[in-house]
Amino acid sequence: MLAPWLVWAIVRTFGLEAGPAIPAMTFTPYVGLISPLPLLLALVLRRWVIAAVALLTVGAFTHALLPRALAGPQPAVRNGVTVRVMASNLYVGQADPRAVVDLVRRQRVDVLALAELPPEAVVRLDRAGLRRIMPYRRYELGSGGASASGLFSRRPITTLASENSLQRQGQPRGLITAQPALPIDVQVIHPPPPINPDRRGIWNHMLGELTRPSDGDRLRILAGDFNATLDHQALRRLLGDGGYVDAADAVGAGYDTTWPAGRDFPPEITIDHVLVDPRVRVEDVSVYTVARSDHRAVIATLVLPRAAPGRG
């Protein structure tokens, strides 16, 4: 009885997932929630060795899962500039454009990352008023349909040179200046879901080639549908050696699920994220239902450090 939980904990702890185990890892929180069952049975049966191993297994799940429910340490940003970043998957353009624009307006969003955004959806969003709120944008069609994405902003966007295959596959990147803060280098993220061998290879490659933040004169933010949870090694690399901070995890909102919104099956998971430069302070992260989309939108309120005199 203990074996499935023990194997799962080992795979999750050491990042050993491969093949079908990659999509399975999304359900780690649910598996961890019931991991005490073998421990309780071993104690009842007085199987002390098994109980000890079961206790270690529960400890591994606790170590992996508890921190995302607790706010962590954050950088002290004095007199910073507040910016709100929203990431939303529009379900191949089926999301209600008025609902999207109303949310942007109501939450005073400054930067908007939209995935699954076919051209006709851009037209509908502009008719609903998005162009008046966010006149600056970078749009990439990619191969069309679910691969099209857009980056929208209240402030001008400077196009940045392509440095990864996500940009070449329709996920735009741009530099936005929110004076007097450091400029922010924002990229929309939407790799394919790792549901078959070909897509798993592309998913791993796309997440693996993202450039880490530097200590230079710009901040890096990744926003979108990562098709990955905090239990995937590919995403954890971005948060560990990669140097990024998951905004929801930073404020103890790591269990605010984003997909599949409004469905009973499969169980809801968190695959939409805003990852920020470690110099950025996260004030708040909230998720919002968007009519006719299967993803909830994520809005992160960020405080950016000020640029040094003469910069920005």
C-alpha positions in Angstrom: 0.0 0.0 0.0 2.8 2.4 0.8 4.7 1.7 -2.5 2.8 4.2 -4.8 3.2 7.1 -2.4 6.8 6.2 -1.8 7.7 6.0 -5.5 5.8 9.3 -6.2 7.6 11.1 -3.4 11.0 9.9 -4.7 10.2 11.0 -8.3 8.9 14.4 -7.2 11.7 15.1 -4.7 14.6 14.2 -7.1 12.9 15.5 -10.3 13.0 12.0 -11.9 9.8 12.4 -13.9 9.8 11.1 -17.5 7.3 10.0 -20.0 3.7 9.7 -18.7 5.0 10.7 -15.2 5.4 14.3 -16.4 1.7 15.0 -16.8 1.0 12.8 -13.7 3.1 15.2 -11.5 0.4 17.9 -11.9 -1.7 15.9 -9.4 1.0 15.8 -6.6 -1.0 18.0 -4.2 -3.9 15.6 -4.3 -1.6 12.6 -3.9 0.2 14.3 -1.0 -3.1 15.1 0.7 -3.8 11.4 1.2 -0.2 10.3 1.8 -0.8 9.8 5.6 -3.1 6.8 4.9 -0.3 4.2 4.7 1.3 5.7 7.8 -2.0 5.4 9.8 -2.4 1.8 8.6 1.2 0.9 9.5 0.7 2.3 13.0 -2.5 0.4 13.5 -0.8 -2.8 12.4 2.4 -2.0 14.4 4.6 -2.4 11.3 7.2 0.0 12.7 9.7 -0.1 9.8 7.0 0.5 7.3 5.6 3.3 9.5 9.1 4.9 9.6 9.3 4.9 5.8 5.7 6.1 5.5 6.6 9.0 7.9 9.5 10.0 5.7 7.2 9.8 2.7 4.7 12.2 4.3 7.6 14.4 5.3 8.7 14.6 1.6 5.3 15.6 0.5 5.0 18.2 3.3 8.4 19.7 2.4 7.3 20.0 -1.3 3.7 21.2 -0.8 3.5 23.3 2.4 5.7 26.2 1.4 3.4 27.3 -1.5 0.6 27.9 1.1 2.9 30.2 3.1 4.2 33.6 2.3 8.0 33.7 1.9 10.7 36.3 2.4 10.8 39.1 -0.2 13.2 41.9 -1.2 12.8 45.2 0.5 11.9 47.7 -2.3 11.8 51.3 -1.0 9.8 53.8 -2.9 9.1 51.3 -5.7 6.7 51.5 -8.6 3.6 49.4 -8.6 2.8 47.4 -11.7 0.0 44.9 -12.2 0.6 42.0 -14.6 -2.2 39.8 -15.9 -1.8 36.4 -17.6 -4.8 34.8 -19.3 -5.4 31.9 -21.7 -8.4 32.7 -23.9 -9.3 29.2 -24.9 -8.5 29.7 -28.6 -10.3 33.0 -28.6 -13.5 31.7 -27.1 -13.3 33.8 -23.9 -15.8 36.6 -23.6 -13.9 39.8 -24.8 -16.0 42.1 -22.6 -15.2 40.0 -19.5 -11.5 40.3 -20.3 -11.5 44.0 -20.9 -13.7 44.7 -17.9 -11.3 42.7 -15.7 -8.3 44.7 -17.1 -10.1 48.0 -16.5 -11.4 47.0 -13.0 -8.1 45.7 -11.7 -6.1 48.5 -13.4 -3.8 46.0 -15.2 -0.7 47.6 -16.7 0.7 44.6 -18.6 -1.4 41.9 -20.2 -0.1 38.5 -21.5 -2.7 36.6 -23.6 -2.4 33.1 -24.9 -4.5 31.2 -27.5 -5.3 34.5 -29.2 -6.3 34.1 -32.8 -6.5 37.3 -34.9 -10.3 37.5 -34.8 -10.1 37.5 -30.9 -7.8 40.6 -31.1 -10.5 42.4 -33.1 -13.2 41.5 -30.6 -11.1 42.6 -27.7 -10.4 46.0 -29.4 -14.1 46.4 -30.1 -14.7 45.8 -26.4 -12.3 48.6 -25.6 -8.9 47.0 -25.1 -7.1 49.4 -27.5 -8.3 52.4 -25.6 -6.9 51.0 -22.4 -3.8 49.3 -23.8 -2.8 50.9 -27.1 0.6 49.3 -27.2 1.0 45.6 -28.2 3.1 42.9 -29.7 1.2 40.2 -31.5 2.6 36.9 -32.8 0.4 34.5 -34.8 2.8 31.6 -34.6 1.3 28.6 -36.5 -2.2 30.0 -35.7 -4.9 29.0 -33.3 -3.7 28.0 -29.9 -0.1 29.1 -30.6 -1.0 32.8 -31.2 -0.2 35.1 -28.3 -0.2 38.8 -27.5 1.6 41.2 -25.2 -0.4 44.4 -24.4 0.6 47.4 -22.3 -0.5 50.9 -21.2 3.1 52.0 -21.9 5.2 51.7 -25.1 6.8 48.4 -25.9 10.2 48.0 -27.5 10.6 44.9 -29.5 13.5 42.7 -28.3 15.6 40.4 -30.5 14.5 36.8 -30.6 16.5 34.7 -28.1 14.5 31.5 -27.7 12.1 29.3 -29.6 9.0 30.5 -27.7 9.4 33.9 -29.5 9.8 32.1 -32.8 6.7 30.0 -32.0 4.4 33.0 -31.5 5.1 34.1 -27.9 6.1 37.7 -28.0 8.6 39.5 -25.8 9.1 43.2 -25.3 10.7 45.8 -23.1 8.3 48.1 -21.1 9.5 51.1 -19.1 7.5 52.1 -16.1 9.4 55.1 -15.0 11.1 55.7 -12.7 11.4 51.9 -12.2 13.9 49.7 -14.0 12.5 48.6 -17.4 10.8 45.2 -17.5 11.6 42.6 -20.1 8.3 40.7 -20.4 7.7 37.5 -22.3 4.4 35.6 -22.9 4.8 31.9 -22.1 2.7 29.1 -23.7 4.6 25.8 -24.4 2.5 22.9 -25.6 1.1 20.6 -22.9 3.4 17.6 -22.2 0.8 14.9 -23.1 2.7 12.9 -25.7 6.4 12.2 -26.4 6.8 14.9 -29.1 5.1 17.6 -27.1 7.1 16.6 -24.0 10.3 17.2 -25.9 9.2 20.6 -27.1 7.8 21.5 -23.6 11.1 20.6 -22.0 13.2 22.4 -24.6 11.1 25.6 -24.4 11.1 25.9 -20.6 14.8 24.9 -20.5 16.1 27.6 -22.8 14.5 30.6 -21.0 17.2 33.1 -19.9 17.6 33.7 -16.2 17.3 37.2 -14.7 20.6 39.1 -14.4 21.7 41.9 -12.1 21.6 44.3 -15.0 19.5 47.4 -15.7 16.3 45.6 -16.6 13.9 43.2 -14.8 12.7 40.0 -16.3 9.1 38.7 -16.1 7.6 35.6 -17.6 3.8 35.4 -17.7 1.3 32.9 -19.2 0.2 29.4 -19.4 3.3 27.3 -18.7 1.4 24.0 -18.8 3.5 23.1 -15.7 3.0 23.2 -12.0 5.4 23.8 -9.2 5.8 20.0 -9.0 7.5 19.8 -12.4 11.2 19.7 -12.5 11.3 21.9 -15.7 9.5 24.7 -13.9 11.4 24.2 -10.6 14.7 24.7 -12.5 13.5 28.2 -13.5 12.7 28.9 -9.8 16.0 27.4 -8.5 19.0 27.8 -10.7 17.0 29.9 -13.1 16.6 32.6 -10.5 12.9 33.4 -10.9 10.3 33.7 -8.2 6.8 32.4 -8.7 4.6 35.3 -7.7 1.7 33.2 -6.3 4.2 31.0 -4.3 5.8 34.2 -2.8 2.6 35.4 -1.2 1.2 32.0 -0.1 -1.3 31.7 -3.0 0.3 28.7 -4.7 -2.9 26.7 -4.5 -5.1 29.2 -6.3 -5.9 26.8 -9.2 -6.3 28.1 -12.8 -7.3 25.1 -14.9 -9.8 23.6 -15.9 -12.1 26.4 -14.7 -15.7 25.4 -14.3 -15.2 21.6 -14.9 -15.6 18.7 -12.5 -12.9 16.6 -14.1 -9.9 16.5 -14.1 -9.2 18.0 -10.7 -8.1 21.7 -10.9 -4.4 22.5 -11.0 -2.2 25.6 -11.2 -0.5 25.9 -14.6 -0.8 29.6 -15.2 1.9 31.7 -13.6 3.7 35.0 -13.3 7.4 34.5 -12.7 9.3 37.5 -11.6 12.9 38.8 -11.2 14.1 38.2 -7.6 14.5 42.0 -7.2 10.8 42.5 -7.6 8.5 42.5 -4.5 5.2 40.7 -4.9 2.3 42.4 -3.1 -0.6 40.3 -4.1 -1.7 37.5 -6.5 -5.3 36.8 -7.3 -7.1 34.5 -9.8 -10.3 35.5 -11.6 -12.8 33.5 -13.6 -13.1 34.6 -17.3 -16.4 33.8 -19.0 -16.2 31.1 -21.7 -12.5 30.4 -21.0 -11.2 27.2 -19.5 -8.5 29.0 -17.6 -8.7 31.5 -14.8 -6.7 34.7 -15.2 -3.8 35.4 -12.9 -3.2 39.0 -11.8 0.0 39.8 -9.9 0.6 43.2 -8.1 4.3 43.9 -8.2 6.6 46.6 -6.8 9.5 47.3 -9.1 12.8 48.8 -7.8 13.6 52.3 -9.0 16.2 52.8 -11.7 19.5 54.5 -10.7 19.7 58.1 -11.7 20.3 58.4 -15.5 18.8 55.0 -16.2 15.3 53.8 -17.2 
